[in-house]
């Protein structure tokens, strides 16, 4: 609006039309702007209320985390006496309960081997030392055991060795540039629990090898050095049946011996974690004849408190959500509406959660299936309350049923099929699933020809018996049995240890088992399915490998085949996976080698109440969930208000312009009337008979 127009207003009429226009515009604007302010205030209050609701939901979800953890319902406590003989380390959830007496008869010990002395630990050993050291694990028989009449000076010499087939042998490649320290480093790099150290003793350096503790983890060291007994060459590090002249066994390996409630138990370590299930303790020293008594008992207090915390958290959520969505009266009896009292989305999601809390848990058909079974009731006002008598009775008489009520559980009617929750189980539907296996999973396995080895009383094998083997698609380097054997079992054990210790196979994290059926060796992959493979190619055999019964052999495993809930499953090894997006998708079904004979197996999956509620809250709080969708709509409405305000401003500007124009026209008319009046006044003065008397 031009300033000149505004200044001209009121000039003729004497009316403050500028102020009048402003007032008229404001009167027109006020109700519309008030409606926009009120709507904006309501929408902003809803955004804030949804923030409070989300925070409350998150707090409620956090309170359920303990209940969703299966370990909560398997808590254990142990009362252990003060002792320097045994140190209790930990008691795991689900540990075997009971009262125990433990006597430590002997502690486990590691074998230690010391090399000869060297002036410089970092000097290159030279070409004479280039080659391969093979370190096997197993149990030594000494001369004193094999020959009671042996000379006292030699009755501690190693006599025969039984390979520990469960531990892969180590093959250490030594270069001519390697030093004593380099050899120690290479052994340590194998990460096989063998500790290699270079010690300074009386001004000279010695290589000290310490085996894993236990009688069956002692070391047997051989090499491909042809100059046995020389003062130089890799044979100076050998410790075996035929060569041990330059290595000193400073300590023999032995097992720990303990008595548990009178039962004698041997272990190869002093860290005991598998005698009393779930209870880990350390043996510090032997104390024969003395027993320590302690008790492992179930600890229900953690689970009981977790349920009470759940009830408190729900009641807090209920109170907060009721205030947000409900209508109440204040202290002055005035009606107070929650910021979400008219929000259908908020009311719907809150009702979903409230219904889920009191409903039966999906997937549970027996035992405790709802909160009411453990004495948690819904009050008239909608809150939860605990009936202490029923609550205590449930925990004291049926504690084993409470875990499935709250936490994830899986069950199967046959051990040949087990079910586990996979990584994509967020949308898996709780319930029963029938599994029918039509093809059992198989491992690749081959059986050689009859072996022709003879033992009189021993036999020595070497490079002529070398071979290569392909396991699960990985081909080994030459497998060389370099040792003296007194039985076919020793050969079998060494075969397994040497194959599994091959660098290629070990690096691929695969392995096999070698068996003997009375006449032939068998080789079986530890993997199931089509990826499982055993292959021998005679082109890779030494001249005497046939005496081991080896020939051209090949076999592949078989993947499991079957259906889950009537739908064709995907088989991978011994695992069946449901079709993508099926109700069972997210569960993994592991099947045994005799699953076909089991017929139809019913498996059950339940998230438990805490799992179902947590999933529901995750869905509500998700980026595409109902809360986010509603917040997006509210924010869009707020943006619309901004647009409405801009539109209102434009309308008011037009109104103001129109009013100014109208009042300007009025001023012009008034001014014209005034001018006409003045003119008429002059005419009247000049009319006859109207002039004033002089």
C-alpha positions in Angstrom: 0.0 0.0 0.0 1.4 3.4 -1.1 2.3 5.7 1.8 0.7 8.6 -0.1 -2.6 6.7 -0.1 -2.5 6.0 3.6 -1.6 9.7 4.3 -4.6 10.8 2.2 -7.0 8.7 4.2 -9.0 10.8 6.8 -7.9 14.1 5.2 -11.4 14.8 4.0 -13.6 12.9 6.5 -11.5 13.5 9.6 -11.9 9.8 10.4 -8.8 7.7 11.4 -9.4 5.3 8.6 -5.9 3.8 8.7 -6.5 2.6 12.2 -9.9 1.5 11.2 -8.6 -0.6 8.4 -6.0 -2.2 10.6 -8.7 -3.1 13.2 -11.0 -4.5 10.5 -8.2 -6.7 9.1 -7.2 -7.9 12.6 -10.9 -8.7 13.4 -11.0 -10.8 10.2 -7.6 -12.5 10.9 -8.1 -13.3 14.6 -10.5 -16.2 14.4 -8.7 -17.9 11.6 -5.3 -17.4 13.2 -6.7 -18.7 16.5 -7.9 -21.8 14.8 -4.5 -22.3 13.2 -2.7 -21.6 16.6 -5.0 -24.1 18.3 -4.5 -26.7 15.7 -0.7 -26.2 15.8 -0.6 -26.4 19.5 -2.6 -29.6 19.4 -0.4 -31.2 16.8 2.8 -30.1 18.6 1.4 -31.6 21.8 0.7 -34.8 20.0 4.3 -35.0 18.7 5.5 -34.4 22.3 3.0 -37.0 23.5 4.3 -39.6 21.0 7.8 -38.9 22.2 6.7 -39.7 25.7 4.9 -42.8 24.5 8.0 -44.0 22.6 10.2 -43.4 25.6 7.8 -45.3 27.8 7.6 -48.2 25.4 11.4 -48.4 25.3 11.6 -48.4 29.0 9.0 -51.2 29.2 10.9 -53.1 26.6 14.2 -52.7 28.5 12.5 -54.1 31.6 11.5 -57.2 29.7 15.1 -57.9 28.5 15.9 -59.9 31.6 12.8 -62.0 31.2 13.5 -62.7 27.6 16.9 -64.2 28.6 16.7 -67.9 29.2 19.6 -67.7 31.6 17.4 -65.7 34.0 15.5 -68.8 34.8 18.6 -71.0 35.2 20.4 -69.0 37.8 22.6 -70.9 40.1 24.5 -70.1 43.4 27.3 -72.0 45.0 28.4 -72.1 48.6 32.1 -73.0 48.5 34.5 -73.2 51.5 37.7 -71.2 51.7 40.5 -73.3 50.3 43.9 -73.0 48.6 43.4 -76.4 46.9 40.5 -75.4 44.6 39.5 -72.0 43.3 35.8 -71.8 42.2 35.8 -69.6 39.0 32.2 -69.4 37.8 28.9 -71.1 37.9 26.9 -70.9 34.7 23.2 -70.7 34.2 21.7 -74.1 34.2 24.6 -75.7 36.2 23.9 -79.1 37.6 22.5 -78.7 41.1 23.5 -80.9 44.1 25.9 -81.3 46.9 29.4 -82.5 46.0 32.6 -83.6 47.7 35.9 -83.2 45.8 39.3 -84.6 46.6 42.3 -83.5 44.6 44.5 -86.5 44.4 46.9 -85.0 41.8 47.1 -82.0 39.5 47.8 -82.0 35.8 51.3 -81.2 34.5 52.7 -80.3 31.1 55.6 -82.1 29.4 58.6 -79.8 28.9 61.5 -80.5 26.5 64.8 -78.5 26.5 67.2 -78.4 23.5 71.0 -78.2 23.7 72.8 -74.9 24.3 73.5 -72.2 21.7 75.7 -69.2 22.0 73.5 -66.9 20.0 69.7 -67.1 19.9 69.4 -64.8 16.8 72.2 -66.3 14.7 71.2 -68.2 11.5 71.5 -72.0 12.1 72.7 -72.7 8.6 71.9 -75.1 5.7 72.3 -78.2 7.9 69.2 -77.2 9.8 66.9 -76.6 6.8 64.0 -79.0 6.6 60.7 -79.9 8.4 60.1 -80.6 12.1 57.0 -82.6 12.7 55.4 -82.3 16.2 52.8 -84.8 17.2 50.7 -85.0 20.3 50.0 -88.1 22.3 51.1 -90.3 25.2 54.5 -91.7 25.9 55.3 -95.1 27.3 58.8 -95.0 29.0 61.3 -97.8 29.4 60.4 -98.2 33.1 56.8 -99.0 32.0 57.6 -101.3 29.1 60.6 -103.1 30.6 60.7 -103.3 34.4 64.2 -104.7 34.3 65.6 -101.9 32.2 68.8 -100.2 33.4 68.1 -97.5 35.9 70.1 -95.0 34.0 67.9 -95.3 30.9 64.6 -96.2 32.4 63.1 -92.8 31.7 63.8 -92.9 28.0 60.8 -92.7 25.6 59.9 -96.2 24.4 56.7 -96.0 22.4 54.2 -93.3 21.5 50.4 -93.4 21.1 49.2 -90.5 18.9 46.3 -88.3 20.1 44.2 -88.4 17.0 42.1 -85.5 18.3 45.1 -83.1 18.0 46.4 -82.3 14.6 50.2 -82.6 14.1 52.4 -79.5 13.5 54.7 -79.2 10.5 57.3 -76.5 11.1 59.3 -75.5 8.0 62.9 -74.4 9.0 64.9 -72.3 6.6 68.7 -72.1 6.6 68.4 -68.5 7.6 66.3 -69.3 10.7 67.7 -68.8 14.2 66.7 -70.5 17.4 64.4 -67.6 18.1 62.8 -68.0 14.7 62.0 -71.6 15.3 60.4 -70.7 18.6 58.3 -68.0 16.9 57.2 -70.4 14.1 56.0 -72.9 16.7 54.1 -70.2 18.6 52.5 -69.0 15.4 50.8 -72.3 15.0 48.6 -71.4 17.9 48.4 -75.1 19.0 48.9 -74.6 22.7 52.5 -75.4 22.5 54.6 -72.8 24.2 58.1 -72.3 22.7 60.6 -70.1 24.6 64.2 -69.3 24.3 65.8 -69.2 27.7 69.2 -67.9 28.8 70.8 -70.5 31.0 74.3 -70.1 32.3 75.2 -67.8 29.5 73.9 -70.2 26.8 70.5 -70.2 25.0 68.2 -73.2 25.0 64.9 -73.8 23.2 62.2 -74.9 25.8 59.0 -76.5 24.5 56.1 -76.8 26.9 53.2 -79.0 25.8 49.6 -78.6 26.7 49.0 -80.2 30.1 48.0 -83.8 30.3 49.4 -87.2 29.8 47.8 -87.5 26.3 49.2 -84.2 25.0 52.9 -84.9 25.3 55.2 -84.1 22.3 56.8 -86.4 19.8 59.3 -84.5 17.6 60.7 -85.9 14.4 62.3 -84.4 11.3 63.3 -85.1 7.7 67.0 -84.8 8.7 68.9 -87.8 7.4 71.9 -87.3 9.6 70.5 -88.6 12.8 72.7 -88.3 15.9 75.0 -85.6 14.5 75.6 -82.5 16.5 74.2 -80.3 13.8 71.0 -80.6 11.8 67.3 -80.7 12.7 67.7 -84.1 14.4 69.2 -82.2 17.4 65.6 -81.1 18.2 64.1 -84.6 17.8 62.5 -86.4 20.7 61.1 -89.8 19.6 61.6 -93.5 20.1 64.9 -93.7 18.2 66.4 -90.3 18.6 66.3 -88.2 21.8 70.0 -87.9 22.7 70.2 -84.1 22.4 66.9 -83.1 24.0 66.2 -83.3 27.7 62.7 -84.0 29.0 62.7 -81.8 32.1 59.1 -82.7 33.0 56.7 -85.4 32.0 53.0 -84.7 31.2 50.4 -86.1 33.5 46.7 -85.8 34.1 44.9 -84.3 37.0 43.1 -86.9 39.2 40.2 -85.9 41.4 37.4 -87.8 43.2 33.9 -86.4 42.9 31.6 -88.0 45.5 33.9 -91.0 45.5 34.1 -91.3 41.7 37.6 -91.0 40.2 37.9 -88.6 37.3 40.9 -87.8 35.2 41.4 -84.6 33.2 44.3 -83.3 31.2 44.0 -79.8 32.6 43.7 -78.1 36.0 40.9 -75.9 34.6 37.9 -78.1 35.2 34.6 -77.2 33.4 33.0 -80.4 32.4 32.9 -82.6 35.5 30.0 -80.8 37.2 28.0 -79.3 34.4 28.2 -75.5 34.4 30.6 -75.2 37.4 34.1 -74.1 36.5 36.9 -74.4 39.0 40.7 -74.6 39.1 43.0 -77.1 40.8 45.8 -75.4 42.6 47.6 -78.3 44.3 47.1 -81.9 45.3 45.7 -82.7 48.8 45.1 -86.4 48.9 42.8 -87.6 51.6 41.0 -84.2 52.1 37.6 -83.5 50.6 35.9 -80.2 50.1 32.1 -80.1 50.4 30.0 -77.6 48.6 26.5 -77.1 47.1 25.2 -75.8 43.8 21.6 -74.7 44.1 19.0 -73.1 41.9 18.7 -69.4 42.4 15.1 -68.3 41.7 15.5 -64.8 43.2 16.8 -63.3 39.9 13.8 -64.5 37.9 11.3 -63.6 40.7 12.7 -60.0 40.8 12.6 -59.8 37.0 8.9 -60.6 37.0 8.2 -58.0 39.7 10.2 -55.4 37.7 8.1 -56.4 34.7 4.8 -55.7 36.6 6.1 -52.4 37.8 7.3 -51.4 34.3 3.9 -52.3 32.8 2.0 -50.4 35.4 4.2 -47.3 34.7 3.5 -47.7 31.0 -0.2 -48.2 31.7 -0.4 -45.0 33.8 1.5 -42.9 31.3 -0.4 -44.2 28.3 -3.7 -43.7 30.1 -2.8 -40.1 30.9 -1.9 -39.6 27.2 -5.0 -41.1 25.7 -7.6 -40.8 28.4 -10.0 -38.2 29.8 -10.0 -37.4 33.6 -10.9 -34.6 36.0 -8.5 -32.5 37.9 -8.6 -31.4 41.5 -11.1 -28.7 40.6 -13.3 -31.3 38.9 -12.5 -29.9 35.5 -12.3 -32.3 32.6 -8.7 -32.9 31.4 -8.1 -34.5 28.1 -4.8 -36.3 27.2 -2.9 -35.0 24.3 -3.7 -38.2 22.4 -7.2 -38.6 23.7 -8.6 -38.2 20.1 -5.8 -40.1 18.4 -7.1 -43.4 17.1 -3.6 -44.7 16.2 -2.3 -44.3 19.7 -5.3 -45.9 21.3 -5.2 -48.8 18.9 -1.5 -49.6 19.5 -1.8 -49.2 23.3 -4.8 -51.6 23.3 -2.8 -54.1 21.2 -0.1 -54.1 23.8 -2.5 -54.3 26.7 -4.3 -57.3 25.1 -1.0 -59.1 24.4 0.1 -58.7 28.1 -2.9 -60.6 29.4 -3.5 -63.0 26.5 -2.1 -66.6 26.1 1.4 -66.8 24.7 1.5 -67.9 21.0 3.1 -71.3 20.6 2.4 -72.5 24.1 -0.2 -75.2 24.4 0.5 -76.6 27.8 2.1 -75.6 31.2 2.0 -72.0 32.0 0.6 -70.1 29.0 -0.4 -66.7 30.5 0.4 -64.4 33.4 -2.6 -65.5 35.4 -1.0 -68.9 35.8 1.7 -67.5 38.0 -0.5 -65.2 40.0 -0.2 -62.0 38.0 -3.7 -60.6 37.7 -5.4 -57.6 36.0 -7.0 -55.2 38.4 -10.3 -53.3 37.7 -8.3 -50.2 36.8 -6.3 -52.0 34.2 -3.0 -52.3 36.2 -1.3 -55.6 37.0 -1.0 -56.9 40.5 0.6 -60.0 42.1 -1.2 -62.5 44.2 1.6 -63.4 46.5 0.3 -66.8 47.4 -0.2 -68.0 43.8 3.1 -66.3 42.8 5.1 -68.1 45.5 3.5 -71.4 44.7 4.3 -71.1 41.0 8.0 -70.4 41.7 8.4 -73.0 44.4 6.4 -75.9 42.7 6.6 -75.2 39.0 9.7 -73.0 38.4 10.7 -75.1 35.4 7.5 -73.9 33.6 8.1 -70.2 34.1 11.0 -70.0 31.6 8.8 -71.0 28.7 6.1 -68.5 29.7 8.5 -65.6 29.3 11.6 -66.6 27.2 12.1 -68.3 23.8 11.8 -72.0 23.7 12.1 -74.7 21.0 11.0 -78.3 21.3 11.0 -81.4 19.2 9.2 -84.7 19.6 12.2 -86.7 18.3 16.0 -86.2 18.9 16.6 -86.8 15.2 15.3 -83.3 14.4 16.3 -80.3 16.5 15.2 -76.7 15.9 17.1 -73.5 16.6 16.3 -69.9 16.2 18.2 -68.3 13.3 19.2 -64.8 12.4 16.0 -64.0 10.5 13.4 -65.1 13.0 12.0 -61.6 13.7 8.9 -62.4 11.6 8.7 -66.2 12.3 5.2 -67.2 13.4 5.2 -69.0 16.7 3.6 -72.4 16.7 4.0 -76.1 15.7 5.8 -77.2 12.5 5.8 -80.8 11.2 9.2 -81.8 9.7 9.4 -84.9 7.4 12.9 -85.9 6.3 12.9 -88.0 3.1 16.7 -88.2 2.6 19.1 -88.5 5.5 22.2 -86.3 5.4 25.5 -88.1 4.8 29.2 -87.4 5.2 31.6 -88.3 2.5 33.4 -91.5 3.4 35.7 -93.9 1.6 37.1 -97.3 2.6 40.4 -98.4 1.3 41.7 -101.9 0.4 42.9 -104.2 3.0 46.1 -102.9 4.5 49.2 -105.1 4.4 51.4 -103.6 7.1 53.3 -106.0 9.4 54.5 -105.4 12.9 57.5 -107.5 14.1 57.1 -106.1 16.7 57.2 -102.7 15.0 57.2 -101.2 11.6 58.8 -98.0 10.4 57.1 -95.8 7.8 58.6 -93.0 5.8 58.4 -91.0 2.5 57.6 -94.2 0.5 54.2 -94.3 2.2 53.4 -90.6 1.4 50.1 -89.6 -0.2 47.9 -86.6 -0.8 44.2 -86.4 0.0 41.4 -84.0 -0.9 39.0 -83.2 1.9 35.9 -81.1 1.2 37.5 -79.6 -1.9 40.9 -78.8 -0.3 43.9 -80.8 -1.4 46.7 -81.5 1.1 50.4 -81.4 0.7 52.3 -84.7 1.0 51.2 -86.7 4.1 54.2 -88.5 5.4 54.1 -91.0 8.3 57.5 -90.7 9.7 57.7 -93.0 12.7 57.9 -96.4 14.2 54.6 -98.1 15.0 53.8 -101.1 17.1 50.2 -101.4 16.2 47.6 -100.6 13.5 45.9 -98.3 16.0 49.0 -96.2 16.3 49.1 -95.9 12.5 45.4 -94.9 12.4 45.8 -92.3 15.0 48.8 -90.8 13.3 47.1 -90.8 9.9 44.2 -88.7 11.4 46.6 -86.3 13.2 48.9 -85.8 10.2 46.0 -85.2 7.7 44.2 -82.8 10.0 47.5 -81.1 10.7 48.3 -80.5 7.0 48.6 -76.7 6.4 46.1 -76.6 3.6 43.4 -78.5 5.4 44.0 -76.8 8.8 43.9 -73.3 7.2 40.5 -74.2 5.6 39.2 -75.2 9.0 38.1 -78.6 7.9 38.9 -82.1 9.2 38.2 -85.8 8.9 38.1 -88.9 11.0 40.2 -92.0 10.2 38.8 -95.3 11.3 39.8 -99.0 11.1 37.3 -101.8 10.6 39.6 -104.7 11.2 41.2 -104.9 7.8 40.7 -101.5 6.0 41.2 -97.9 6.9 38.1 -95.6 6.5 38.3 -91.9 5.9 35.2 -89.8 6.8 34.8 -86.0 6.4 33.4 -84.2 9.4 31.1 -82.2 7.2 27.7 -83.2 5.8 26.2 -82.7 2.4 27.3 -82.2 -1.2 30.2 -80.0 -0.1 31.6 -83.0 1.8 34.2 -84.8 -0.2 37.0 -87.4 0.2 39.2 -88.0 -2.8 42.5 -90.1 -3.2 44.4 -90.0 -6.5 46.9 -92.8 -7.0 49.1 -90.3 -9.0 49.8 -88.7 -5.7 51.0 -91.9 -3.9 54.4 -93.0 -2.8 55.6 -96.4 -3.9 54.4 -98.1 -0.7 51.2 -96.2 -0.1 49.3 -99.3 -1.4 50.3 -101.1 1.8 48.0 -98.7 3.6 45.2 -99.9 1.4 45.1 -96.6 -0.5 43.9 -96.6 -4.1 41.8 -94.3 -6.3 38.9 -93.4 -4.0 36.2 -90.7 -4.1 33.0 -90.0 -2.4 30.7 -87.0 -1.8 28.2 -86.5 1.0 24.5 -86.0 0.6 22.3 -83.0 1.6 19.2 -83.6 3.7 15.9 -83.5 1.8 12.5 -83.0 3.4 9.5 -80.8 4.1 8.7 -78.3 6.8 5.0 -77.7 7.4 4.2 -79.3 4.1 6.5 -77.0 2.1 9.7 -78.2 0.4 12.7 -77.2 2.5 16.1 -76.2 1.3 18.7 -78.8 2.4 22.3 -77.8 3.1 24.3 -80.6 4.7 22.4 -81.7 7.8 20.3 -78.6 8.0 16.8 -78.0 6.5 15.8 -74.4 6.0 12.1 -73.3 5.4 11.2 -71.4 2.2 11.7 -67.6 2.3 8.7 -65.7 3.7 7.1 -68.9 5.0 5.7 -69.0 8.5 8.7 -71.0 9.7 11.3 -68.8 7.9 14.0 -67.9 10.4 14.2 -71.3 12.1 17.0 -73.8 11.4 16.2 -77.5 11.6 19.2 -79.9 12.2 18.5 -83.5 11.2 20.3 -86.6 12.3 21.6 -89.4 10.2 18.5 -91.6 10.9 15.9 -88.9 10.6 14.0 -90.6 7.8 13.1 -93.5 10.2 11.7 -90.9 12.7 8.8 -90.1 10.3 6.8 -87.0 10.9 8.4 -85.0 13.7 6.6 -82.1 15.4 8.7 -79.1 16.4 7.5 -76.1 18.4 8.7 -72.5 18.5 7.6 -69.9 21.1 9.1 -66.5 21.8 7.5 -66.4 25.2 5.6 -63.4 26.5 8.7 -61.2 26.8 9.7 -62.1 23.3 6.3 -61.4 21.8 5.9 -58.1 23.6 9.4 -57.0 22.6 8.7 -57.9 19.0 5.4 -55.9 19.1 7.2 -52.9 20.5 10.0 -53.3 17.8 7.3 -53.3 15.2 5.6 -50.2 16.7 8.9 -48.3 17.0 10.2 -49.3 13.6 11.0 -46.8 10.9 7.9 -48.0 9.0 5.8 -48.7 12.1 2.5 -47.1 13.1 4.1 -44.6 15.4 6.5 -43.3 12.8 3.7 -43.2 10.2 1.5 -41.2 12.6 4.3 -38.8 13.4 5.0 -38.3 9.8 1.4 -37.4 9.2 1.4 -35.0 12.1 4.5 -33.3 10.8 2.9 -33.0 7.4 -0.1 -31.4 9.1 2.2 -28.9 10.8 3.8 -28.1 7.4 0.2 -27.6 6.1 -0.4 -25.1 8.9 2.7 -23.1 7.8 1.2 -23.0 4.3 -2.2 -22.0 5.7 -0.5 -19.1 7.6 1.1 -17.9 4.4 -2.2 -18.1 2.6 -3.9 -16.2 5.4 -1.3 -13.5 5.2 -2.0 -13.2 1.5 -5.7 -13.0 2.0 -5.3 -10.4 4.7 -3.1 -8.3 2.5 -5.7 -8.4 -0.2 -8.4 -7.5 2.3 -6.4 -4.6 3.6 -5.8 -3.4 0.1 -9.5 -3.6 -0.7 -10.5 -1.8 2.5 -7.9 1.0 1.9 -9.2 1.3 -1.7 -12.8 1.6 -0.5 -12.0 4.1 2.2 -9.9 6.1 -0.3 -12.9 6.3 -2.6 -15.1 7.3 0.4 -12.6 10.1 1.2 -12.7 11.3 -2.3 -16.5 11.5 -2.2 -16.5 13.3 1.1 -13.9 15.7 -0.2 -16.0 16.2 -3.3 -19.0 16.9 -1.1 -17.0 19.4 0.9 -15.9 21.2 -2.3 -19.4 21.3 -3.6 -20.6 22.6 -0.2 -18.1 25.4 -0.3 -19.1 26.3 -3.9 -22.7 26.4 -2.9 -21.9 28.6 0.0 -20.4 31.2 -2.4 -23.4 31.0 -4.8 -25.9 31.6 -2.0 -24.1 34.7 -1.1 -24.5 36.1 -4.7 -28.1 35.1 -5.2 -30.7 38.0 -5.2 -32.4 38.7 -2.1 -29.8 36.6 -0.3 -27.1 39.2 0.2 -26.8 40.4 3.7 -27.8 44.0 4.5 -25.1 46.5 4.5 
